[in-house]
Amino acid sequence: MNVLPREKQVQIIAALIEGCSIRSVERLYGVHRDTVMRLGVAIGERCAAMHDSMMRDLHVTMLEMDELWSFVSCKQKHAAEGVTDEGDQYIYTALGASSRAIVSFAVGKRNATTTRSFVNDVRARVLGRPQITTDAFPQYPAAIALAFEEECDFATLEKVYAGDPTGGQAHVRYSPGQLRGTKKRVVTGAPDPSHIATSYVERSNLSARMTNRRLTRLTNAFSKKLRNHRAAIALMVAAYNLVHVVETLKMTPAMALGITERPWTVAELVDEAMRFEPTEPIPTLPPEPPKEQSKFDPRFRRGERKALHLTRGQLRVIPGGKR
């Protein structure tokens, strides 16, 4: 990264936030894919620190929250049991309805721990008493009650789809079934019924899949490491808030919040991000002790066989071998 000219760095980052894969950037600009990946991770982690610093004391009256499915290394059914840095990884997003700004985001498992951490982060950034709308994910009510207490108007919106004639579940298909209706439920306060919606945050999910190659379905461009995945999401969020202009608003989300006065260029995004250092290292899990595994075990991947063989600490005599 240090030997790349600044102009080349800006070109690579611009290609990444426009949805190009690492290997396509390698072919376009003649830079090795490992260098492209390291640059993307370095800028992405600094974008996370920049987002944490800029998105503070925000006056947001309406918030929409949603989770976007993704995965790291492998699908959940092939992930090793007890390992949290691979398999399904959901991207939690809190969007300001009027500004279209991503106020907060988090990447992790879709469980109570990640939900509480995400909602607490939203509370730390938003001033006043916002109206909050989420889907029917059951972990939201308890998390919002703990973080906001009584200082919010909270409602949930559940969409009811027609069932799949083949017997599958509608919510896991690439194209959901026919929408039969919605169920609005007031949980706390007195939210305005006309603004109980998640349309804007769901539209931002589409933008995420279009501008981040790692989120494109049915490709091999998925993240192989959780750290890289989080850095790529942070880079995407920074570009979404500061660089991309919302057509209906004729300005960027950051301008709508009053954080910036004009759209940033990619060069300005890179220069400003380099002023920050990653504030929180990505936690790593301690290595598991070696176990006897079958080659049919999904954890027994290429490259692990040799490492497992060397860490046993003992030699095994093979009958019939040469002396």
KOLRONU-107827 format. One record per residue: residue in one letter; y, x, z of N, C-alpha, C, CB in turn. Coordinates in steps of 0.02 Angstrom, whole numbers, padded with zeros to 5 digits, always signed. Each point is the difference from the previous one (the first is absolute). Last residue first. Glycine has a CB too. Layout:
N
AYXZYXZYXZYXZ
...
//
This chain:
323
R-02468+00577+00249+00014+00044+00057+00047+00056-00021-00112-00027+00049
K+00088-00238-00147-00015+00071-00011+00017+00041+00062+00022-00014-00123
G-00097-00248+00147+00054+00041-00028-00021+00072-00007+00082-00077+00052
G-00208-00114+00043-00012+00018-00069+00054+00042-00031-00061-00102-00009
P+00135-00043+00215-00070+00017-00016-00008+00015-00075-00039-00073+00094
I+00260+00111+00055-00025-00045-00051-00071+00019-00018+00117-00018-00044
V+00050+00052+00270-00049+00031-00045-00026-00052-00048-00031+00084+00088
R+00275-00069+00042-00061-00040-00005-00047+00033-00051+00062-00107+00030
L+00161+00175+00145-00032+00006-00064-00065-00040+00001+00051+00114-00019
Q+00194-00146+00159-00068+00024+00003-00030+00000-00070-00013-00043+00118
G+00236-00041-00058-00009+00055+00046-00071+00026+00006+00093-00046+00060
R+00043-00135-00187-00057-00017+00043-00016+00055+00051-00045-00070-00094
T+00215+00063-00089+00021-00012+00069-00058-00019+00046+00110-00034-00043
L-00126+00075-00198+00023+00061+00032+00016-00009+00073+00045+00035-00109
H-00114-00217-00031-00054+00048+00003+00021+00062+00040-00043-00043-00111
L+00201-00126+00064-00048-00024+00049-00056+00051+00010+00027-00118-00031
A+00131+00158-00138+00031+00008+00066-00048-00022+00055+00113-00019-00052
K-00182-00013-00170+00002+00071+00016+00029+00012+00069+00011+00026-00121
R-00013-00246+00038-00069+00023+00011+00000+00073+00021-00042-00083-00085
E+00240-00037+00019-00016-00005+00070-00070+00028+00015+00075-00100+00009
G+00015+00087-00233+00035+00050+00039-00016-00002+00074+00090-00006-00084
R-00120-00214-00054-00004+00066-00030+00042+00049+00040-00020-00051-00114
R-00062-00155+00254+00032+00009-00065-00009+00072-00024+00084-00090+00029
F-00165-00089+00159-00030+00062-00024+00026+00013-00070-00104-00018+00071
R+00154-00180+00055+00038+00056+00027-00025+00067-00027+00022-00067+00103
P-00127-00144-00156+00064+00008-00036+00041+00058+00027-00001-00121-00023
D-00271+00115+00024+00054-00020+00045+00067+00009-00037-00068+00032+00103
F-00143+00038-00191+00019-00068-00019+00055-00026+00045-00114-00020-00043
K+00009+00231+00075+00042+00005-00059+00021-00069-00024-00057+00106-00031
S+00009-00062+00291-00037-00007-00062+00047+00005-00058-00085-00072+00057
Q+00112+00188+00193+00018-00056-00043-00043+00001-00062+00118+00002+00044
E-00073+00108+00220-00049-00003-00054+00014-00062-00041-00087+00061+00070
K+00290+00057+00057-00057-00043+00011-00048+00006-00058+00071-00079+00067
P+00160+00211+00063-00046-00010-00057-00060-00042+00019+00036+00110-00047
P+00201-00145+00170-00054+00049+00000-00048-00014-00058+00009+00013+00125
E+00250-00078-00151-00060-00025+00032-00054+00054+00001+00029-00117-00036
P+00246+00156+00038-00061-00004-00042-00060-00024+00040+00045+00092-00071
P+00206-00172+00129-00043+00058+00011-00062-00006-00042+00044+00013+00116
L+00186-00126-00199-00056-00014+00045-00041+00063+00010-00003-00119-00038
T+00275+00091-00017-00065+00016-00030-00054-00012+00052+00052+00085-00077
P+00224-00165+00021-00055+00016+00046-00065+00013-00037+00056-00069+00088
I+00198+00115-00174-00054-00046-00012-00058+00017+00047+00036-00016-00121
P+00223+00070+00186-00057+00025-00039-00054-00053-00007+00024+00115+00039
E+00244-00146-00010-00062-00015+00035-00059+00025-00041+00052-00100+00056
T+00174+00133-00128+00011-00009+00072-00064-00010+00038+00110-00049-00027
P-00028+00186-00208-00045-00053+00025+00003-00005+00075-00076+00019-00098
E+00293+00068-00021-00067+00026+00013-00044-00057+00024+00047+00115+00029
F+00193-00099-00190-00039-00025+00057-00065+00038+00006+00053-00114-00012
R+00104+00144-00167+00038+00015+00061-00039-00020+00063+00106-00016-00065
M-00180-00029-00161-00014+00068+00021+00040+00021+00061-00026+00027-00117
A+00060-00240+00011-00064+00002+00036-00015+00071+00026-00043-00095-00070
E+00231+00060-00069+00011-00028+00067-00064+00003+00041+00089-00076-00046
D-00099+00148-00179+00044+00044+00039+00010-00026+00071+00057+00033-00106
V-00181-00166-00047-00036+00061+00017+00043+00045+00044-00063-00008-00108
L+00163-00188+00025-00054-00017+00047-00037+00063+00022-00011-00113-00054
E+00173+00134-00113+00031-00010+00066-00052-00018+00052+00105-00037-00056
A-00179+00056-00166+00021+00066+00025+00033-00006+00069+00016+00038-00118
V-00074-00234+00002-00059+00032+00028+00017+00069+00027-00073-00063-00081
T+00269-00113+00084-00042+00029-00051-00061+00031+00033+00100+00022-00076
W+00044-00234+00179-00013+00072+00000-00039+00019-00062+00001+00002+00125
P+00177-00215-00085-00069+00021-00008-00006+00076-00001-00024-00105-00064
R+00225+00004+00204-00020-00001-00070-00074+00019-00005+00117+00028-00039
E-00006-00043+00249+00052-00032-00039-00018-00006-00074+00082+00044+00080
T-00235-00044+00165+00028+00043-00053+00050-00041-00041-00107+00069-00005
I+00020-00172+00195-00017+00069+00018+00028+00049-00051-00104-00041+00056
G+00105-00212-00046+00060+00038+00018-00013+00072+00020+00049-00107+00035
L-00199-00075-00121+00003+00008+00073+00063+00036+00023-00124+00002+00001
A+00079-00031-00231+00006-00067+00028+00004+00001+00076-00063-00044-00098
M+00024+00245-00021+00069-00023-00009+00010-00069+00031+00008+00068-00106
A-00225+00018+00104+00042+00037+00048+00073-00018-00007-00082+00093-00004
P-00075-00185-00151-00005-00029+00067+00042+00036+00052-00114-00036-00030
T+00201+00048-00221-00061+00021+00035-00004-00035+00067+00003+00112-00058
M+00118-00231-00153+00011+00057+00045-00066+00019+00032+00119-00035+00023
K-00081-00166-00155+00041+00049-00036+00018+00060+00044+00045-00093-00069
L-00190-00112+00108+00057+00018+00043+00050+00046-00035-00075-00012+00097
T-00127-00065-00204+00034-00060+00022+00062+00015+00043-00110-00059-00004
E-00032+00237-00075+00035-00033-00055+00039-00061+00023-00089+00041-00078
V+00038+00187+00214-00029-00067-00003+00039-00041-00051-00038+00006+00122
V+00005+00269-00113+00049-00055+00004-00038-00067-00006+00092+00073-00049
H-00167+00189+00136-00012-00056-00046+00048-00058+00014-00121+00033-00007
V+00130+00166+00145+00008+00017-00071-00004-00061-00045-00049+00112+00024
L+00025-00115+00223+00060+00039-00015+00013+00010-00074-00019+00056+00107
N-00173-00181-00002+00061-00018+00037+00063+00032-00028-00070-00014+00100
Y-00146+00064-00195+00012-00072-00005+00067-00019+00033-00124-00021-00001
A+00045+00242+00020+00025-00013-00067+00016-00074-00009-00067+00096-00043
A-00030-00032+00246+00067+00030-00006+00029-00014-00069-00033+00089+00081
V-00188-00157-00041+00047-00042+00037+00071+00028-00006-00092-00032+00080
M-00086+00157-00176+00010-00062-00036+00052-00044+00034-00117+00006-00041
L+00049+00191+00149+00040+00015-00059+00015-00062-00040-00052+00113-00005
A-00093-00135+00187+00068+00014+00024+00046+00017-00059-00046+00040+00109
I-00182-00070-00154+00031-00064+00017+00071+00011+00024-00112-00047+00030
A-00017+00238-00073+00014-00035-00063+00034-00067+00013-00098+00057-00053
A+00023+00069+00238+00057+00033-00031+00020-00036-00065-00035+00109+00051
R-00160-00180+00061+00061-00019+00037+00062+00031-00030-00069-00010+00103
H-00138+00071-00196+00013-00071-00011+00064-00021+00034-00123-00022-00010
N+00039+00239+00045+00030-00006-00066+00019-00073-00015-00067+00098-00039
R-00049-00057+00239+00066+00031+00002+00036-00007-00067-00042+00081+00087
L-00183-00151-00069+00047-00047+00030+00070+00029+00004-00093-00049+00066
K-00084+00118-00259+00015+00015+00069+00052-00048+00027-00028+00122-00019
K-00051-00143-00202-00060+00031+00028+00009+00019+00073-00028+00042-00113
S+00140-00241-00063+00011+00058+00044-00066+00026+00027+00114-00044+00031
F-00105-00083-00272+00010-00015+00070+00009+00064+00040-00068-00106-00012
A+00024+00061-00232+00061+00032+00023+00014-00013+00074+00045-00009-00115
N-00218-00070-00054-00021+00053+00046+00060+00039+00026-00108+00009-00061
T+00088-00282-00013+00011+00067-00027-00029+00051+00050+00105-00037-00063
L-00076-00214+00088-00050+00018-00050+00016+00066-00035-00023-00121-00016
R+00235+00021+00135-00070-00019+00008-00043+00026-00057+00037-00102+00061
T+00195+00206+00050-00024-00036-00059-00075-00014+00007+00089+00055-00071
L+00052+00074+00223-00012-00069+00017-00024-00041-00059+00086+00010+00087
R-00021+00222-00097-00055-00003+00049-00018-00072+00017+00038+00109+00046
R+00149-00051-00187-00065+00001-00035-00058-00006+00048+00052+00070-00088
N+00200-00167+00102-00041+00050+00035-00070-00002-00029+00069-00012+00106
T+00103-00138-00178+00036+00063+00004-00038+00054+00039+00105-00065-00006
M-00186-00163-00032+00024+00022-00065+00031+00070+00003+00020-00119-00029
R-00100+00005+00224-00058+00015-00043+00022+00025-00068-00066-00087+00061
A+00234+00020+00092-00037+00057+00027-00057+00019-00046+00032-00034+00116
S+00092-00161-00163+00037+00061-00017-00036+00062+00025+00107-00066+00006
L-00198-00140+00056-00009+00012-00072+00037+00063-00022-00013-00124-00019
N+00045+00053+00237-00068+00026-00008-00015+00014-00073-00036-00062+00102
S+00236-00045-00045+00004+00072+00011-00068+00033-00004+00101-00017+00072
R-00088-00217-00084+00026+00030-00062+00008+00076+00007+00060-00108-00027
E-00122-00013+00215-00056+00001-00047+00022+00028-00067-00052-00099+00059
V+00215+00066+00104-00042+00057+00019-00062+00003-00045+00040-00009+00119
Y+00107-00171-00153+00033+00063-00015-00044+00060+00018+00110-00055+00019
S-00183-00170+00031+00003+00013-00072+00029+00069-00016+00011-00122-00018
T-00068-00017+00226-00017+00071-00007+00003+00022-00074-00073-00008+00102
A+00178-00200+00082-00030+00020-00064-00016+00075+00003+00063-00091-00062
I+00087-00107+00187-00067+00023+00019-00038+00016-00064+00000-00071+00108
H+00224-00024-00098-00006+00073-00007-00066+00026+00028+00124+00009+00007
S-00057-00241+00004+00011+00018-00071-00007+00075-00013+00076-00098-00008
P-00091+00000+00231-00060-00013-00042+00010+00021-00073-00027-00094+00075
D+00139+00206+00146+00020-00046-00053-00059-00012-00046+00120+00041+00007
P-00156+00025+00256+00013+00027-00066+00020-00054-00050-00080+00092+00024
A+00066-00065+00243+00013-00055-00047+00017+00029-00068+00040-00074+00094
G-00196+00174+00128+00068-00016-00019+00004-00059-00047+00029+00118+00017
T-00262-00006-00017+00052+00014+00050+00068-00021-00027-00068+00096+00047
V-00132-00154-00168-00030+00032+00058+00051+00009+00056-00081+00059-00075
V+00029-00221-00158+00052+00030+00042-00033+00026+00063+00089-00078-00046
R-00191+00030-00208-00010-00010+00072+00055+00037+00038-00125-00012-00016
K+00034-00082-00248+00052+00033+00039-00010-00017+00074+00081-00004-00099
K-00233+00007-00141+00004-00027+00068+00052+00041+00038-00121-00039-00003
T+00055-00024-00275+00019+00047+00052+00003-00037+00067+00065+00071-00083
G-00206-00106-00172+00055-00018+00043+00015+00054+00051-00029-00120-00016
R-00124+00132-00177-00005-00070+00018+00060-00023+00042-00124+00009-00006
L+00067+00194-00184+00033-00015+00063+00000-00075+00012+00073+00102-00012
Q-00259+00044-00129+00058-00044-00008+00028-00018+00068-00048-00046-00107
G-00080+00276+00101-00013-00067-00026+00063-00041-00004-00114+00006+00047
P+00128+00264-00068-00018-00052+00049-00011-00068-00033+00064+00062+00086
S-00103+00189-00178+00044-00055-00016-00018-00058+00045+00013+00039-00121
Y-00126+00153+00163+00059+00031-00029+00052-00053-00019-00071+00095-00041
R-00097-00144+00245-00003+00007-00072+00064+00032-00025-00076-00099-00009
V+00028+00031+00238-00021+00068-00017-00006+00010-00075-00059+00006+00109
H+00118-00216+00001+00051+00048+00019-00021+00072-00016+00036-00078+00089
A-00177-00120-00131+00058+00004-00044+00047+00057+00017-00008-00122-00016
Q-00262+00117+00048+00059-00019+00038+00062+00012-00043-00057+00026+00109
G-00196-00090-00209+00039+00054+00031+00059-00027+00038-00035+00076-00091
G-00126-00206-00044-00019+00012+00069+00038+00055+00034-00109-00040-00031
T+00131-00063-00196-00058+00045+00003-00021+00015+00071+00036+00049-00107
P+00159-00182+00052-00061-00037-00018-00063+00043+00005+00069-00070-00075
D+00156+00100+00225-00029+00029-00060-00064-00038-00017+00051+00114+00026
G+00162-00228+00110-00057+00044+00006-00025+00025-00067-00030-00060+00104
A+00290-00002-00047-00062-00034-00019-00057+00050+00004+00062-00079-00076
Y+00152+00115+00234-00021+00006-00070-00064-00041-00011+00053+00115-00008
V+00171-00090+00187-00067-00027-00007-00018+00000-00074+00012-00072+00104
K+00169+00207+00074-00012-00028-00066-00073-00020-00006+00092+00071-00049
E+00094-00034+00261-00069+00009-00023-00008-00035-00067-00043+00008+00118
L+00244+00087+00062-00012-00037-00062-00070+00017-00025+00124+00000-00029
T+00037+00008+00276-00052+00027-00045-00007-00046-00060-00060+00054+00098
A+00270+00012+00092-00045-00050-00030-00050+00036-00044+00091-00089+00003
F+00128+00131+00193-00061+00024-00034-00042-00058-00025+00001+00102+00072
D+00246-00005+00033-00027-00065-00022-00058+00016-00047+00114-00060+00011
C+00002+00210+00204-00014-00009-00071-00022-00071-00012-00032+00121-00013
E+00060-00002+00234+00058+00015-00042-00017-00002-00074+00046+00070+00091
E-00183-00091+00120+00027-00063-00024+00057+00009-00050-00033-00051+00108
E-00138+00244-00085+00004-00048+00055+00025-00067-00027+00021+00093+00084
F-00070+00119-00206+00063-00037-00004+00011-00046+00060-00009+00005-00123
A-00189+00136+00109+00055+00041-00024+00067-00036+00003-00080+00059-00074
L-00127-00168+00138+00011+00058+00043+00062+00039-00021-00122+00006+00020
A+00054-00191-00151+00019-00024+00067+00015+00058+00046-00070-00102-00017
I-00016+00147-00197+00070-00020-00003+00025-00025+00067-00015-00029-00121
A-00214+00086+00101+00042+00060-00009+00074-00018-00001-00093+00053-00064
A-00067-00229+00075+00002+00039+00063+00045+00061-00007-00116-00039+00026
P+00086-00097-00222+00033-00035+00055+00005+00039+00065-00041-00104-00052
Y-00078+00197-00147+00074-00001+00000+00030-00036+00061-00005+00003-00124
Q-00235+00022+00058+00027+00050+00045+00076-00003+00005-00098+00072-00027
P-00048-00211-00121+00003-00021+00071+00029+00050+00048-00097-00067-00026
F+00153+00002-00238-00039+00052+00033+00006-00009+00076+00019+00080-00098
A+00081-00212-00092-00038-00027+00056-00044+00052+00034+00001-00109-00058
D+00237+00168-00065-00058-00039-00021-00038-00020+00063-00007+00060-00112
T+00270-00027+00137-00059+00040-00016-00053-00045-00030+00026+00082+00093
T+00257-00073-00019-00055-00036-00031-00055+00048-00017+00078-00087-00046
I+00166+00066+00206-00057+00039-00025-00052-00048-00028+00022+00091+00085
Q+00257-00067-00008-00053-00047-00014-00056+00038-00035+00081-00098-00009
P+00101+00210+00190-00019-00016-00069-00049-00058-00004+00020+00119-00029
R+00172-00014+00200-00057-00047+00003-00019-00019-00071+00037-00044+00114
G+00092+00283-00028+00009-00073+00002-00066-00038+00004+00104+00016-00062
L-00106+00227-00052+00043-00026+00053-00001-00077-00002+00074+00103-00006
V-00255+00103-00078+00037-00061-00016+00040-00023+00061-00089-00033-00084
R-00063+00225+00083+00047+00010-00055+00047-00060-00011-00084+00074-00052
A-00099-00060+00216+00045+00056+00014+00054+00009-00053-00094+00054+00060
R-00080-00218-00085+00046-00020+00053+00050+00055+00015-00089-00073+00048
V-00085+00120-00200+00048-00047-00029+00052-00020+00052-00088-00043-00079
D-00090+00175+00150+00046+00039-00040+00052-00045-00033-00090+00084-00021
N-00083-00185+00142+00045+00035+00046+00051+00042-00039-00091+00003+00086
V-00080-00107-00209+00049-00049+00024+00049+00031+00049-00085-00091-00016
F-00093+00227-00064+00045-00019-00054+00054-00048+00024-00094+00015-00081
S-00078+00049+00230+00043+00057-00015+00052-00018-00053-00093+00078+00031
R-00072-00239+00019+00047+00008+00055+00049+00057-00012-00086-00046+00077
T-00087+00014-00235+00047-00056-00001+00052+00006+00056-00089-00072-00049
T-00092+00226+00037+00050+00013-00052+00052-00055-00002-00087+00060-00066
T-00087-00092+00220+00037+00061+00016+00054+00014-00052-00101+00046+00056
A-00055-00228-00083+00052-00014+00049+00043+00062+00014-00074-00087+00051
N-00039+00079-00291-00025-00018+00066+00059-00009+00047-00108+00062-00021
R+00045+00035-00225+00027-00067+00013-00029-00026+00065+00012-00023-00124
K+00035+00289+00057-00049-00053-00001+00033-00067+00016-00090+00083+00034
G+00257+00091-00134-00055+00006+00046-00049-00056-00008+00074+00058+00079
V+00200+00018-00130-00063+00006-00036-00056+00010+00051+00058+00048-00102
A+00215-00154+00085-00051+00038+00036-00063-00001-00041+00050-00030+00112
F+00241-00034-00112-00066-00001-00031-00047+00042+00043+00050-00014-00117
S+00220-00114+00102-00050+00040+00034-00066-00005-00038+00057-00018+00112
V+00143-00070-00205+00028+00022+00063-00048+00046+00036+00065-00106+00009
I-00015+00035-00268-00058+00012+00043+00027+00031+00064-00081+00015-00099
A+00225-00182-00067-00012+00068+00025-00063+00002+00042+00123+00023-00001
R+00003-00209-00114-00061+00024-00031-00018+00070+00024+00026-00070-00100
S+00156-00091+00169+00015+00065-00029-00057+00028-00041+00075+00021+00095
S-00092-00233+00018+00063-00003-00036+00016+00066-00036+00041-00083+00083
A-00240+00058+00054-00001-00048-00055+00064+00001-00041-00075-00071+00068
G-00052+00275+00064+00058-00044+00011+00008-00047-00059+00056+00089+00068
L-00291+00028+00020+00051-00003-00052+00056-00046+00021-00086+00023-00087
A-00144+00128+00173+00049-00048+00025+00060+00002-00046-00039+00013+00121
T-00239+00068-00130+00068+00002-00025+00041-00055+00032-00040+00048-00108
Y-00214+00104+00113+00041-00052+00030+00072+00009-00023-00077-00006+00102
I-00167+00085-00200+00070+00019+00002+00039-00060+00027-00012+00082-00098
Y-00261+00005+00123+00049-00052-00018+00071+00026+00009-00082-00089+00033
Q-00179+00187-00080+00062+00017+00034+00053-00049-00024-00031+00125+00010
D-00259-00076-00022+00057-00044-00009+00059+00024+00042-00076-00096-00025
G-00088+00291-00008-00014-00071-00008+00064-00040-00008-00103+00014+00069
E+00111+00212+00073-00024-00017-00066-00019-00073-00002-00042+00118-00018
D+00120-00004+00216+00044+00026-00051-00029-00007-00071+00044+00080+00084
T-00151-00141+00133+00057-00043-00014+00044+00024-00056-00003-00033+00117
V-00267+00042-00020+00052+00042-00029+00058-00044-00023-00085+00087-00037
G-00125-00173+00128+00042+00031+00052+00055+00044-00027-00097-00006+00072
E-00107-00033-00231+00012-00042+00058+00042+00038+00052-00108-00061-00021
A+00124+00106-00246-00041+00019+00057+00020-00042+00061-00013+00117-00045
A+00044-00212-00208+00031+00044+00049-00047+00015+00057+00112-00045-00031
H-00142-00107-00163-00029+00067-00006+00028+00048+00052-00015-00021-00122
K+00089-00206+00105-00072-00005+00007-00035+00067-00007+00007-00115-00045
Q+00231+00092+00013-00020-00006+00070-00076-00002+00009+00107-00060+00022
K-00004+00192-00231+00005-00068+00024-00031-00004+00071-00005-00045-00120
C+00107+00279+00050-00054-00043-00023+00014-00071+00025-00083+00096+00000
S+00253+00084+00005-00063+00037-00008-00056-00043-00027+00035+00073+00093
V+00162-00211-00006+00004+00072-00002-00070+00029-00003+00108-00001+00064
F+00036-00250-00123-00055+00036+00032+00009+00075-00011-00078-00099-00017
S+00217-00164+00027-00013+00062-00037-00060+00033+00032+00123+00014-00034
W+00042-00261+00050-00064+00036+00005+00001+00063-00043-00059-00108+00023
L+00263-00027+00108-00025+00016-00068-00062+00043+00006+00117-00007-00048
E+00037-00178+00208-00042+00059-00002-00028+00006-00071-00030-00010+00123
D+00266-00110+00005-00063-00009-00036-00038+00066+00002+00050-00089-00075
M+00196-00057+00159-00050+00052+00012-00064-00016-00037+00051+00023+00113
E+00235-00085-00100-00065-00020-00024-00048+00058+00008+00052-00082-00083
L+00206-00006+00187-00050+00051-00013-00064-00032-00026+00050+00073+00089
M+00234-00122-00043-00065-00028-00018-00047+00057-00020+00054-00108-00038
T+00166+00156+00119-00009-00067+00028-00068-00031-00015+00122-00015-00010
V-00003+00269+00045-00045-00036-00046-00015-00068+00032-00051+00108-00046
H+00196+00126+00087+00014-00071+00010-00040-00038-00054+00117+00022+00049
L-00158+00232+00071+00008-00041-00060+00012-00073+00019-00074+00079-00064
D+00033+00159+00174+00055-00047+00017+00016-00044-00060+00047+00083+00081
R-00186+00110-00170+00011-00013+00071+00059-00049+00007-00045+00114+00031
M-00077+00034-00222-00012-00071+00012+00004-00016+00075-00073-00005-00104
M+00100+00232+00025+00050-00043-00033-00008-00074+00019+00002+00081-00094
S-00154+00094+00175+00069+00013+00023+00050-00050-00028-00030+00121+00007
D-00200-00130-00069+00004-00011+00072+00071+00010+00025-00119+00037+00012
H+00072+00015-00237-00002-00072+00012+00008-00016+00074-00073-00015-00101
M+00051+00239+00043+00065-00025-00021+00004-00075+00010+00009+00093-00084
A-00214+00014+00124+00048+00017+00051+00070-00025-00017-00068+00101+00027
A-00098-00133-00187-00017-00040+00060+00048+00015+00056-00121+00000-00034
C+00136+00129-00160+00027-00067-00011-00015-00046+00059-00013+00016-00124
R-00081+00197+00122+00071+00004+00017+00035-00067-00013-00001+00122-00027
E-00224-00101-00034+00005+00004+00073+00072+00005+00023-00112+00055+00003
G+00071-00054-00236-00018-00064+00030+00006+00002+00076-00075-00021-00095
I+00106+00219-00033+00058-00045-00007-00015-00067+00034+00032+00056-00109
A-00208+00100+00108+00057+00028+00036+00061-00046-00003-00042+00115-00026
V-00153-00172-00097-00011-00007+00072+00060+00025+00039-00124+00012-00017
G+00127+00015-00218+00004-00070+00019-00009-00012+00074-00042-00028-00112
L+00013+00247+00027+00070-00020-00003+00008-00073+00020+00020+00083-00091
R-00237+00001+00075+00035+00029+00057+00073-00019+00001-00080+00095-00002
M-00051-00164-00183-00020-00034+00061+00037+00027+00060-00112-00021-00050
V+00144+00128-00157+00029-00067-00001-00015-00038+00064-00011-00002-00125
T-00092+00209+00095+00071+00009+00013+00036-00067+00001-00004+00113-00053
D-00221-00110-00008+00006+00016+00071+00073+00010+00020-00113+00053-00003
R+00059-00091-00226-00004-00061+00041+00004+00014+00075-00069-00050-00091
H+00190+00207-00096-00068-00012+00025+00000-00059+00048-00028+00121-00013
V+00199-00102-00191-00003+00024+00069-00068-00018+00028+00126-00012+00016
G-00019-00050-00236-00032+00065+00002-00001+00032+00068+00035+00013-00116
Y+00047-00238+00034+00048+00053+00017-00032+00069+00007+00067-00085+00057
L-00190-00121-00121+00068-00009-00027+00043+00062+00009-00011-00121+00023
R-00213+00107+00066+00000+00006-00073+00070-00004-00029-00113-00050-00002
E+00086+00021+00235-00022+00067-00018+00002+00011-00076-00073+00002+00102
V+00112-00216-00018+00059+00043+00010-00018+00072-00017+00043-00077+00091
S-00218-00075-00095+00044-00012-00057+00065+00041+00007-00048-00116-00012
R-00106+00125+00189-00025+00035-00059+00042-00013-00062-00115-00007+00049
I+00168-00105+00154+00010+00072+00007-00024+00038-00061-00012-00012+00123
S+00094-00239-00161-00049+00033+00042+00013+00074+00003-00084-00088-00028
C+00273-00111-00011-00044+00048-00033-00050+00029+00050+00091+00027-00084
G+00096-00191+00124-00069-00022-00008-00046+00047-00036+00046-00110+00002
E+00192+00130+00071-00004-00047-00056-00072-00020-00015+00104+00049-00046
I-00042+00113+00211+00025-00065+00023+00004-00051-00056+00065+00060+00087
L-00141+00162-00135-00043-00028+00051+00024-00069+00022-00029+00115+00038
A+00160+00013-00191-00061-00025-00032-00046-00034+00051+00008+00090-00086
A+00187+00016+00165+00018-00059-00039-00061-00030-00034+00113+00048-00019
I-00140+00155+00135+00009-00056+00046+00018-00064-00038+00037+00080+00090
I-00052+00116-00217-00066-00019+00026+00005-00059+00047-00037+00119-00011
Q+00236-00025-00075-00038-00034-00053-00068-00023+00026+00058+00071-00086
V+00077+00058+00229+00028-00067-00009-00039-00039-00053+00114+00043+00033
Q-00171+00182+00001-00018-00040+00058+00024-00072-00008+00004+00103+00072
K+00062+00054-00233-00070-00018-00008-00024-00043+00058-00020+00106-00066
E+00236-00018+00076-00003-00049-00053-00071-00024-00011+00099+00052-00054
R-00059+00125+00207+00021-00065+00026-00006-00054-00053+00077+00057+00079
P-00241+00153-00096+00072-00013-00006+00017-00071+00025+00006+00080-00097
L-00219+00056+00193+00019-00047-00052+00076-00006-00003-00108-00063+00017
V-00013+00194+00146+00015+00034-00062+00019-00047-00056-00078+00089+00035
N+00014-00161+00188+00059+00041+00006+00019+00034-00066-00030+00018+00119
M-00169-00153-00093+00060-00041+00000+00063+00043+00000-00063-00089+00060
//
